[in-house]
Amino acid sequence: MAILVKLDDLLHARRMTLSQLAEQVDITLANLSILKTGKAKAIRFSTLEAICQALDCQPGDLLAHEKE
């Protein structure tokens, strides 16, 4: 089973770049890139909350569960 990160879709819908999000959330661009590509092994709730606030979304809008 896989967890999918739909960050690209949300950024596109909000007309926001990854760099803008990184600045707003105060997280490095490298760490956001790791999350965006699905290579992250974990995410802190505080980071998830900050991303959701910046993108005006719910955690379920950002993450999805898919059977492999």
Distance bins in CASP14 RR format, pairs under 12 A and 6 or more apart:
PFRMAT RR
TARGET T0000
AUTHOR 0000-0000-0000
RMODE 2
METHOD distances of the structure
MODEL  1
1 64 0 0 0 0 0 1 0 0 0 0 0
1 65 1 0 0 1 0 0 0 0 0 0 0
1 66 1 0 0 1 0 0 0 0 0 0 0
1 67 1 0 1 0 0 0 0 0 0 0 0
1 68 1 0 0 1 0 0 0 0 0 0 0
2 38 0 0 0 0 1 0 0 0 0 0 0
2 63 0 0 0 0 0 1 0 0 0 0 0
2 64 0 0 0 0 1 0 0 0 0 0 0
2 65 1 0 0 1 0 0 0 0 0 0 0
2 66 1 0 1 0 0 0 0 0 0 0 0
2 67 1 0 0 1 0 0 0 0 0 0 0
2 68 1 0 1 0 0 0 0 0 0 0 0
3 35 0 0 0 0 0 1 0 0 0 0 0
3 38 1 0 0 1 0 0 0 0 0 0 0
3 39 0 0 0 0 0 1 0 0 0 0 0
3 40 0 0 0 0 1 0 0 0 0 0 0
3 41 0 0 0 0 0 1 0 0 0 0 0
3 42 0 0 0 0 0 1 0 0 0 0 0
3 43 0 0 0 0 1 0 0 0 0 0 0
3 59 0 0 0 0 0 1 0 0 0 0 0
3 60 0 0 0 0 0 1 0 0 0 0 0
3 62 0 0 0 0 0 1 0 0 0 0 0
3 63 1 0 1 0 0 0 0 0 0 0 0
3 64 1 0 0 1 0 0 0 0 0 0 0
3 65 1 0 1 0 0 0 0 0 0 0 0
3 66 1 0 0 1 0 0 0 0 0 0 0
3 67 0 0 0 0 0 1 0 0 0 0 0
3 68 0 0 0 0 0 1 0 0 0 0 0
4 35 0 0 0 0 0 1 0 0 0 0 0
4 36 0 0 0 0 0 1 0 0 0 0 0
4 37 0 0 0 0 0 1 0 0 0 0 0
4 38 1 0 0 1 0 0 0 0 0 0 0
4 40 0 0 0 0 0 1 0 0 0 0 0
4 60 0 0 0 0 0 1 0 0 0 0 0
4 61 0 0 0 0 0 1 0 0 0 0 0
4 62 0 0 0 0 1 0 0 0 0 0 0
4 63 1 0 0 1 0 0 0 0 0 0 0
4 64 1 0 1 0 0 0 0 0 0 0 0
4 65 1 0 0 1 0 0 0 0 0 0 0
4 66 1 0 1 0 0 0 0 0 0 0 0
4 67 0 0 0 0 0 1 0 0 0 0 0
4 68 0 0 0 0 0 1 0 0 0 0 0
5 11 0 0 0 0 0 1 0 0 0 0 0
5 32 0 0 0 0 0 1 0 0 0 0 0
5 33 0 0 0 0 0 1 0 0 0 0 0
5 34 0 0 0 0 1 0 0 0 0 0 0
5 35 1 0 1 0 0 0 0 0 0 0 0
5 36 1 0 0 1 0 0 0 0 0 0 0
5 37 1 0 0 1 0 0 0 0 0 0 0
5 38 1 0 1 0 0 0 0 0 0 0 0
5 39 0 0 0 0 1 0 0 0 0 0 0
5 40 1 0 0 1 0 0 0 0 0 0 0
5 43 0 0 0 0 1 0 0 0 0 0 0
5 48 0 0 0 0 0 1 0 0 0 0 0
5 51 0 0 0 0 0 1 0 0 0 0 0
5 59 0 0 0 0 0 1 0 0 0 0 0
5 60 0 0 0 0 0 1 0 0 0 0 0
5 61 0 0 0 0 0 1 0 0 0 0 0
5 62 1 0 0 1 0 0 0 0 0 0 0
5 63 1 0 0 1 0 0 0 0 0 0 0
5 64 0 0 0 0 1 0 0 0 0 0 0
5 65 0 0 0 0 0 1 0 0 0 0 0
5 66 0 0 0 0 0 1 0 0 0 0 0
6 12 0 0 0 0 1 0 0 0 0 0 0
6 13 0 0 0 0 1 0 0 0 0 0 0
6 35 0 0 0 0 0 1 0 0 0 0 0
6 36 0 0 0 0 1 0 0 0 0 0 0
6 38 0 0 0 0 0 1 0 0 0 0 0
6 51 0 0 0 0 0 1 0 0 0 0 0
6 55 0 0 0 0 0 1 0 0 0 0 0
6 57 0 0 0 0 1 0 0 0 0 0 0
6 58 0 0 0 0 0 1 0 0 0 0 0
6 59 0 0 0 0 0 1 0 0 0 0 0
6 60 0 0 0 0 1 0 0 0 0 0 0
6 61 1 0 0 1 0 0 0 0 0 0 0
6 62 1 0 1 0 0 0 0 0 0 0 0
6 63 1 0 0 1 0 0 0 0 0 0 0
6 64 1 0 0 1 0 0 0 0 0 0 0
6 65 0 0 0 0 0 1 0 0 0 0 0
6 66 0 0 0 0 0 1 0 0 0 0 0
7 13 0 0 0 0 0 1 0 0 0 0 0
7 14 0 0 0 0 0 1 0 0 0 0 0
7 16 0 0 0 0 0 1 0 0 0 0 0
7 17 0 0 0 0 0 1 0 0 0 0 0
7 18 1 0 0 1 0 0 0 0 0 0 0
7 21 0 0 0 0 1 0 0 0 0 0 0
7 22 0 0 0 0 0 1 0 0 0 0 0
7 25 0 0 0 0 0 1 0 0 0 0 0
7 27 0 0 0 0 0 1 0 0 0 0 0
7 31 0 0 0 0 0 1 0 0 0 0 0
7 32 1 0 0 1 0 0 0 0 0 0 0
7 33 0 0 0 0 1 0 0 0 0 0 0
7 34 0 0 0 0 0 1 0 0 0 0 0
7 35 1 0 0 1 0 0 0 0 0 0 0
7 36 1 0 1 0 0 0 0 0 0 0 0
7 37 0 0 0 0 1 0 0 0 0 0 0
7 38 0 0 0 0 1 0 0 0 0 0 0
7 40 0 0 0 0 0 1 0 0 0 0 0
7 43 0 0 0 0 0 1 0 0 0 0 0
7 47 0 0 0 0 0 1 0 0 0 0 0
7 48 0 0 0 0 0 1 0 0 0 0 0
7 51 1 0 0 1 0 0 0 0 0 0 0
7 52 0 0 0 0 0 1 0 0 0 0 0
7 54 0 0 0 0 0 1 0 0 0 0 0
7 55 0 0 0 0 1 0 0 0 0 0 0
7 57 0 0 0 0 0 1 0 0 0 0 0
7 59 0 0 0 0 0 1 0 0 0 0 0
7 60 0 0 0 0 0 1 0 0 0 0 0
7 61 0 0 0 0 0 1 0 0 0 0 0
7 62 1 0 0 1 0 0 0 0 0 0 0
7 63 0 0 0 0 1 0 0 0 0 0 0
7 64 0 0 0 0 0 1 0 0 0 0 0
8 14 0 0 0 0 0 1 0 0 0 0 0
8 16 0 0 0 0 0 1 0 0 0 0 0
8 17 0 0 0 0 0 1 0 0 0 0 0
8 18 0 0 0 0 1 0 0 0 0 0 0
8 21 0 0 0 0 0 1 0 0 0 0 0
8 32 0 0 0 0 0 1 0 0 0 0 0
8 33 0 0 0 0 0 1 0 0 0 0 0
8 35 0 0 0 0 0 1 0 0 0 0 0
8 36 1 0 0 1 0 0 0 0 0 0 0
8 37 0 0 0 0 1 0 0 0 0 0 0
8 38 0 0 0 0 0 1 0 0 0 0 0
8 55 0 0 0 0 0 1 0 0 0 0 0
8 62 0 0 0 0 0 1 0 0 0 0 0
9 16 0 0 0 0 0 1 0 0 0 0 0
9 36 0 0 0 0 0 1 0 0 0 0 0
9 55 0 0 0 0 0 1 0 0 0 0 0
9 57 0 0 0 0 0 1 0 0 0 0 0
9 60 0 0 0 0 0 1 0 0 0 0 0
9 61 0 0 0 0 1 0 0 0 0 0 0
9 62 0 0 0 0 1 0 0 0 0 0 0
9 63 0 0 0 0 0 1 0 0 0 0 0
9 64 0 0 0 0 0 1 0 0 0 0 0
10 16 0 0 0 0 1 0 0 0 0 0 0
10 18 0 0 0 0 0 1 0 0 0 0 0
10 21 0 0 0 0 1 0 0 0 0 0 0
10 32 0 0 0 0 0 1 0 0 0 0 0
10 35 0 0 0 0 0 1 0 0 0 0 0
10 36 0 0 0 0 0 1 0 0 0 0 0
10 51 0 0 0 0 1 0 0 0 0 0 0
10 52 0 0 0 0 1 0 0 0 0 0 0
10 54 0 0 0 0 1 0 0 0 0 0 0
10 55 1 0 1 0 0 0 0 0 0 0 0
10 56 0 0 0 0 1 0 0 0 0 0 0
10 57 1 0 1 0 0 0 0 0 0 0 0
10 58 0 0 0 0 0 1 0 0 0 0 0
10 59 0 0 0 0 0 1 0 0 0 0 0
10 60 0 0 0 0 0 1 0 0 0 0 0
10 61 1 0 0 1 0 0 0 0 0 0 0
10 62 1 0 0 1 0 0 0 0 0 0 0
10 63 0 0 0 0 0 1 0 0 0 0 0
10 64 0 0 0 0 0 1 0 0 0 0 0
11 17 1 0 0 1 0 0 0 0 0 0 0
11 18 1 0 0 1 0 0 0 0 0 0 0
11 19 0 0 0 0 0 1 0 0 0 0 0
11 20 0 0 0 0 1 0 0 0 0 0 0
11 21 1 0 0 1 0 0 0 0 0 0 0
11 22 0 0 0 0 0 1 0 0 0 0 0
11 24 0 0 0 0 0 1 0 0 0 0 0
11 25 0 0 0 0 0 1 0 0 0 0 0
11 32 0 0 0 0 1 0 0 0 0 0 0
11 33 0 0 0 0 0 1 0 0 0 0 0
11 35 0 0 0 0 0 1 0 0 0 0 0
11 36 0 0 0 0 1 0 0 0 0 0 0
11 51 0 0 0 0 0 1 0 0 0 0 0
11 54 0 0 0 0 0 1 0 0 0 0 0
11 55 1 0 0 1 0 0 0 0 0 0 0
11 57 0 0 0 0 0 1 0 0 0 0 0
11 61 0 0 0 0 0 1 0 0 0 0 0
11 62 0 0 0 0 0 1 0 0 0 0 0
12 18 0 0 0 0 0 1 0 0 0 0 0
12 21 0 0 0 0 0 1 0 0 0 0 0
12 36 0 0 0 0 0 1 0 0 0 0 0
12 55 0 0 0 0 0 1 0 0 0 0 0
13 55 0 0 0 0 1 0 0 0 0 0 0
13 56 0 0 0 0 0 1 0 0 0 0 0
13 57 0 0 0 0 1 0 0 0 0 0 0
13 61 0 0 0 0 1 0 0 0 0 0 0
13 62 0 0 0 0 0 1 0 0 0 0 0
14 20 0 0 0 0 1 0 0 0 0 0 0
14 21 0 0 0 0 1 0 0 0 0 0 0
14 24 0 0 0 0 0 1 0 0 0 0 0
14 51 0 0 0 0 0 1 0 0 0 0 0
14 52 0 0 0 0 0 1 0 0 0 0 0
14 54 0 0 0 0 1 0 0 0 0 0 0
14 55 1 0 1 0 0 0 0 0 0 0 0
14 56 1 0 0 1 0 0 0 0 0 0 0
14 57 0 0 0 0 1 0 0 0 0 0 0
14 61 0 0 0 0 0 1 0 0 0 0 0
14 62 0 0 0 0 0 1 0 0 0 0 0
15 21 0 0 0 0 0 1 0 0 0 0 0
15 55 0 0 0 0 0 1 0 0 0 0 0
16 22 0 0 0 0 0 1 0 0 0 0 0
16 23 0 0 0 0 0 1 0 0 0 0 0
16 24 0 0 0 0 1 0 0 0 0 0 0
16 25 0 0 0 0 0 1 0 0 0 0 0
16 32 0 0 0 0 0 1 0 0 0 0 0
16 51 0 0 0 0 0 1 0 0 0 0 0
16 54 0 0 0 0 1 0 0 0 0 0 0
16 55 1 0 0 1 0 0 0 0 0 0 0
16 56 0 0 0 0 0 1 0 0 0 0 0
16 57 0 0 0 0 0 1 0 0 0 0 0
17 23 0 0 0 0 1 0 0 0 0 0 0
17 24 0 0 0 0 0 1 0 0 0 0 0
17 29 0 0 0 0 1 0 0 0 0 0 0
17 32 0 0 0 0 0 1 0 0 0 0 0
17 33 0 0 0 0 0 1 0 0 0 0 0
17 36 0 0 0 0 0 1 0 0 0 0 0
18 24 0 0 0 0 0 1 0 0 0 0 0
18 25 0 0 0 0 0 1 0 0 0 0 0
18 27 0 0 0 0 0 1 0 0 0 0 0
18 28 0 0 0 0 0 1 0 0 0 0 0
18 29 1 0 0 1 0 0 0 0 0 0 0
18 30 0 0 0 0 0 1 0 0 0 0 0
18 31 0 0 0 0 0 1 0 0 0 0 0
18 32 1 0 1 0 0 0 0 0 0 0 0
18 33 1 0 0 1 0 0 0 0 0 0 0
18 34 0 0 0 0 0 1 0 0 0 0 0
18 35 0 0 0 0 1 0 0 0 0 0 0
18 36 1 0 0 1 0 0 0 0 0 0 0
18 37 0 0 0 0 0 1 0 0 0 0 0
18 51 0 0 0 0 0 1 0 0 0 0 0
18 54 0 0 0 0 0 1 0 0 0 0 0
18 55 0 0 0 0 0 1 0 0 0 0 0
19 25 0 0 0 0 0 1 0 0 0 0 0
19 27 0 0 0 0 0 1 0 0 0 0 0
19 28 0 0 0 0 0 1 0 0 0 0 0
19 29 1 0 0 1 0 0 0 0 0 0 0
19 30 0 0 0 0 0 1 0 0 0 0 0
19 32 0 0 0 0 1 0 0 0 0 0 0
19 33 0 0 0 0 0 1 0 0 0 0 0
19 36 0 0 0 0 0 1 0 0 0 0 0
20 27 0 0 0 0 0 1 0 0 0 0 0
20 29 0 0 0 0 0 1 0 0 0 0 0
20 32 0 0 0 0 0 1 0 0 0 0 0
20 54 0 0 0 0 1 0 0 0 0 0 0
20 55 0 0 0 0 0 1 0 0 0 0 0
21 27 0 0 0 0 1 0 0 0 0 0 0
21 28 0 0 0 0 0 1 0 0 0 0 0
21 29 0 0 0 0 1 0 0 0 0 0 0
21 31 0 0 0 0 0 1 0 0 0 0 0
21 32 1 0 0 1 0 0 0 0 0 0 0
21 33 0 0 0 0 0 1 0 0 0 0 0
21 35 0 0 0 0 0 1 0 0 0 0 0
21 36 0 0 0 0 1 0 0 0 0 0 0
21 47 0 0 0 0 0 1 0 0 0 0 0
21 50 0 0 0 0 1 0 0 0 0 0 0
21 51 1 0 0 1 0 0 0 0 0 0 0
21 52 0 0 0 0 0 1 0 0 0 0 0
21 53 0 0 0 0 0 1 0 0 0 0 0
21 54 1 0 1 0 0 0 0 0 0 0 0
21 55 1 0 0 1 0 0 0 0 0 0 0
21 56 0 0 0 0 0 1 0 0 0 0 0
21 57 0 0 0 0 0 1 0 0 0 0 0
21 62 0 0 0 0 0 1 0 0 0 0 0
22 28 1 0 0 1 0 0 0 0 0 0 0
22 29 1 0 1 0 0 0 0 0 0 0 0
22 30 0 0 0 0 1 0 0 0 0 0 0
22 31 0 0 0 0 1 0 0 0 0 0 0
22 32 1 0 1 0 0 0 0 0 0 0 0
22 33 0 0 0 0 1 0 0 0 0 0 0
22 34 0 0 0 0 0 1 0 0 0 0 0
22 35 0 0 0 0 0 1 0 0 0 0 0
22 36 0 0 0 0 0 1 0 0 0 0 0
22 47 0 0 0 0 0 1 0 0 0 0 0
22 50 0 0 0 0 0 1 0 0 0 0 0
22 51 0 0 0 0 0 1 0 0 0 0 0
22 54 0 0 0 0 1 0 0 0 0 0 0
23 29 0 0 0 0 1 0 0 0 0 0 0
23 32 0 0 0 0 0 1 0 0 0 0 0
23 50 0 0 0 0 0 1 0 0 0 0 0
23 54 0 0 0 0 1 0 0 0 0 0 0
24 32 0 0 0 0 0 1 0 0 0 0 0
24 50 0 0 0 0 1 0 0 0 0 0 0
24 51 0 0 0 0 1 0 0 0 0 0 0
24 52 0 0 0 0 0 1 0 0 0 0 0
24 53 0 0 0 0 1 0 0 0 0 0 0
24 54 1 0 1 0 0 0 0 0 0 0 0
24 55 0 0 0 0 1 0 0 0 0 0 0
24 56 0 0 0 0 0 1 0 0 0 0 0
25 31 0 0 0 0 1 0 0 0 0 0 0
25 32 1 0 0 1 0 0 0 0 0 0 0
25 35 0 0 0 0 0 1 0 0 0 0 0
25 43 0 0 0 0 0 1 0 0 0 0 0
25 44 0 0 0 0 0 1 0 0 0 0 0
25 46 0 0 0 0 1 0 0 0 0 0 0
25 47 1 0 0 1 0 0 0 0 0 0 0
25 48 0 0 0 0 0 1 0 0 0 0 0
25 49 0 0 0 0 1 0 0 0 0 0 0
25 50 1 0 1 0 0 0 0 0 0 0 0
25 51 1 0 1 0 0 0 0 0 0 0 0
25 52 0 0 0 0 1 0 0 0 0 0 0
25 53 0 0 0 0 1 0 0 0 0 0 0
25 54 1 0 1 0 0 0 0 0 0 0 0
25 55 0 0 0 0 1 0 0 0 0 0 0
26 32 0 0 0 0 0 1 0 0 0 0 0
26 46 0 0 0 0 0 1 0 0 0 0 0
26 47 0 0 0 0 1 0 0 0 0 0 0
26 50 1 0 0 1 0 0 0 0 0 0 0
26 51 0 0 0 0 0 1 0 0 0 0 0
26 53 0 0 0 0 0 1 0 0 0 0 0
26 54 0 0 0 0 1 0 0 0 0 0 0
27 33 0 0 0 0 0 1 0 0 0 0 0
27 34 0 0 0 0 0 1 0 0 0 0 0
27 35 0 0 0 0 1 0 0 0 0 0 0
27 36 0 0 0 0 0 1 0 0 0 0 0
27 40 0 0 0 0 0 1 0 0 0 0 0
27 43 0 0 0 0 0 1 0 0 0 0 0
27 44 0 0 0 0 1 0 0 0 0 0 0
27 46 0 0 0 0 0 1 0 0 0 0 0
27 47 1 0 0 1 0 0 0 0 0 0 0
27 48 0 0 0 0 0 1 0 0 0 0 0
27 49 0 0 0 0 0 1 0 0 0 0 0
27 50 1 0 0 1 0 0 0 0 0 0 0
27 51 0 0 0 0 1 0 0 0 0 0 0
27 54 0 0 0 0 1 0 0 0 0 0 0
28 34 0 0 0 0 1 0 0 0 0 0 0
28 35 0 0 0 0 0 1 0 0 0 0 0
28 47 0 0 0 0 0 1 0 0 0 0 0
29 35 0 0 0 0 0 1 0 0 0 0 0
29 36 0 0 0 0 1 0 0 0 0 0 0
30 36 0 0 0 0 0 1 0 0 0 0 0
30 37 0 0 0 0 0 1 0 0 0 0 0
30 39 0 0 0 0 0 1 0 0 0 0 0
30 40 0 0 0 0 0 1 0 0 0 0 0
31 37 0 0 0 0 0 1 0 0 0 0 0
31 38 0 0 0 0 0 1 0 0 0 0 0
31 39 0 0 0 0 0 1 0 0 0 0 0
31 40 1 0 0 1 0 0 0 0 0 0 0
31 41 0 0 0 0 0 1 0 0 0 0 0
31 42 0 0 0 0 0 1 0 0 0 0 0
31 43 0 0 0 0 1 0 0 0 0 0 0
31 44 0 0 0 0 0 1 0 0 0 0 0
31 47 0 0 0 0 1 0 0 0 0 0 0
31 50 0 0 0 0 0 1 0 0 0 0 0
31 51 0 0 0 0 0 1 0 0 0 0 0
32 38 0 0 0 0 0 1 0 0 0 0 0
32 39 0 0 0 0 0 1 0 0 0 0 0
32 40 0 0 0 0 1 0 0 0 0 0 0
32 43 0 0 0 0 0 1 0 0 0 0 0
32 47 0 0 0 0 1 0 0 0 0 0 0
32 50 0 0 0 0 0 1 0 0 0 0 0
32 51 0 0 0 0 1 0 0 0 0 0 0
32 54 0 0 0 0 0 1 0 0 0 0 0
32 55 0 0 0 0 0 1 0 0 0 0 0
32 62 0 0 0 0 0 1 0 0 0 0 0
33 39 0 0 0 0 1 0 0 0 0 0 0
33 40 0 0 0 0 1 0 0 0 0 0 0
34 40 1 0 1 0 0 0 0 0 0 0 0
34 41 0 0 0 0 1 0 0 0 0 0 0
34 42 0 0 0 0 0 1 0 0 0 0 0
34 43 0 0 0 0 1 0 0 0 0 0 0
34 47 0 0 0 0 0 1 0 0 0 0 0
35 41 0 0 0 0 0 1 0 0 0 0 0
35 42 0 0 0 0 1 0 0 0 0 0 0
35 43 1 0 0 1 0 0 0 0 0 0 0
35 44 0 0 0 0 0 1 0 0 0 0 0
35 47 0 0 0 0 1 0 0 0 0 0 0
35 48 0 0 0 0 1 0 0 0 0 0 0
35 50 0 0 0 0 0 1 0 0 0 0 0
35 51 0 0 0 0 1 0 0 0 0 0 0
35 62 0 0 0 0 1 0 0 0 0 0 0
35 63 0 0 0 0 0 1 0 0 0 0 0
36 43 0 0 0 0 0 1 0 0 0 0 0
36 51 0 0 0 0 0 1 0 0 0 0 0
36 62 0 0 0 0 0 1 0 0 0 0 0
38 62 0 0 0 0 0 1 0 0 0 0 0
38 63 0 0 0 0 0 1 0 0 0 0 0
38 64 0 0 0 0 0 1 0 0 0 0 0
38 66 0 0 0 0 0 1 0 0 0 0 0
40 47 0 0 0 0 1 0 0 0 0 0 0
40 48 0 0 0 0 0 1 0 0 0 0 0
40 51 0 0 0 0 0 1 0 0 0 0 0
40 62 0 0 0 0 0 1 0 0 0 0 0
40 63 0 0 0 0 0 1 0 0 0 0 0
42 48 0 0 0 0 0 1 0 0 0 0 0
43 49 0 0 0 0 0 1 0 0 0 0 0
43 50 0 0 0 0 0 1 0 0 0 0 0
43 51 0 0 0 0 1 0 0 0 0 0 0
43 52 0 0 0 0 0 1 0 0 0 0 0
43 59 0 0 0 0 1 0 0 0 0 0 0
43 62 0 0 0 0 1 0 0 0 0 0 0
43 63 0 0 0 0 1 0 0 0 0 0 0
44 50 0 0 0 0 1 0 0 0 0 0 0
44 51 0 0 0 0 0 1 0 0 0 0 0
45 51 0 0 0 0 0 1 0 0 0 0 0
45 52 0 0 0 0 0 1 0 0 0 0 0
45 59 0 0 0 0 1 0 0 0 0 0 0
46 52 0 0 0 0 0 1 0 0 0 0 0
46 53 0 0 0 0 0 1 0 0 0 0 0
47 53 0 0 0 0 0 1 0 0 0 0 0
47 54 0 0 0 0 0 1 0 0 0 0 0
47 59 0 0 0 0 0 1 0 0 0 0 0
47 62 0 0 0 0 0 1 0 0 0 0 0
48 54 0 0 0 0 0 1 0 0 0 0 0
48 55 0 0 0 0 0 1 0 0 0 0 0
48 57 0 0 0 0 0 1 0 0 0 0 0
48 58 0 0 0 0 0 1 0 0 0 0 0
48 59 1 0 1 0 0 0 0 0 0 0 0
48 60 0 0 0 0 1 0 0 0 0 0 0
48 61 0 0 0 0 0 1 0 0 0 0 0
48 62 1 0 0 1 0 0 0 0 0 0 0
48 63 0 0 0 0 1 0 0 0 0 0 0
49 55 0 0 0 0 0 1 0 0 0 0 0
49 57 0 0 0 0 0 1 0 0 0 0 0
49 58 0 0 0 0 0 1 0 0 0 0 0
49 59 0 0 0 0 1 0 0 0 0 0 0
49 62 0 0 0 0 0 1 0 0 0 0 0
50 57 0 0 0 0 0 1 0 0 0 0 0
50 59 0 0 0 0 0 1 0 0 0 0 0
50 62 0 0 0 0 0 1 0 0 0 0 0
51 57 0 0 0 0 1 0 0 0 0 0 0
51 58 0 0 0 0 0 1 0 0 0 0 0
51 59 0 0 0 0 1 0 0 0 0 0 0
51 60 0 0 0 0 0 1 0 0 0 0 0
51 61 0 0 0 0 0 1 0 0 0 0 0
51 62 1 0 0 1 0 0 0 0 0 0 0
51 63 0 0 0 0 0 1 0 0 0 0 0
52 58 1 0 0 1 0 0 0 0 0 0 0
52 59 1 0 0 1 0 0 0 0 0 0 0
52 60 0 0 0 0 1 0 0 0 0 0 0
52 61 1 0 0 1 0 0 0 0 0 0 0
52 62 1 0 0 1 0 0 0 0 0 0 0
52 63 0 0 0 0 0 1 0 0 0 0 0
53 59 0 0 0 0 0 1 0 0 0 0 0
53 62 0 0 0 0 0 1 0 0 0 0 0
54 62 0 0 0 0 0 1 0 0 0 0 0
55 61 1 0 0 1 0 0 0 0 0 0 0
55 62 1 0 0 1 0 0 0 0 0 0 0
56 62 0 0 0 0 0 1 0 0 0 0 0
57 63 0 0 0 0 0 1 0 0 0 0 0
58 64 0 0 0 0 0 1 0 0 0 0 0
59 65 0 0 0 0 0 1 0 0 0 0 0
END
